[in-house]
Amino acid sequence: MPPEFPVCPADYLLIGHFEDLLRRDKEPMSHSYPFSLGDDSTTVLLGHVMEGHPERGCPGDPSCDQNQDHEDVVFEIDGSVIAIYEDSEHGPQENAWFYFAPLEASVAVGDHTLTFRHTLHGDGPQSVDYKYSFCARPDIKPTPTPTATPSLTATAAAAHTPTPSATATHTPTHTPAKTATP
């Protein structure tokens, strides 16, 4: 039974769910999905890759061992590789869905293309399935909230201004001594 689509992290928005089959020997060798972002964002792919044929009850059926050792997937955004899943080469245990995530990428505002493609290694079909949720979180920096700026108000203390008077208020405490001069 295929796994459910993973749920996006709490602060991410779902862009889409994508699942399909890729082959090495004939189409479909890749699948592309256009998407747009309104802000610079951090994107994340969460999901699984299927090797072999667990839907047939493998291992156990004579048709299970197909010697497909290159059930590989390349994950790209706008032609730039963000990750490569390489066949686990688990032998008969490869007949399973393998969780391969999270695959993160920073993506600028605008129109883009998410691509899942086969590596085209090996001989024969080398078929591989994928099932992914594609999520994004805007990289908006929070605007600082204005806070009350403390302000200082200076108040001048009244300075004492002397009032002129006709009488002397100060009497000298020391008078110079008269000394004789030769």
Buried (B, 14 or more C-beta within 10 A) or exposed (E): EEEEBBEBEEEBEEBEEBBBBBBBEEEEEBBEBEBEBEEBBBBBBBBBBBBBBBEEEBBEEEEBBBEBBBBBBBBBBBEEEBBEBBBBEEEEEBBBBBEBBBBBBEBEEEEBEBBBBBBBEBEEBBBBBBBBBBBBBBBEEEEEEEEEEEEEEEEEEEEEEEEEEEEEEEEEEEEEEEEEEE
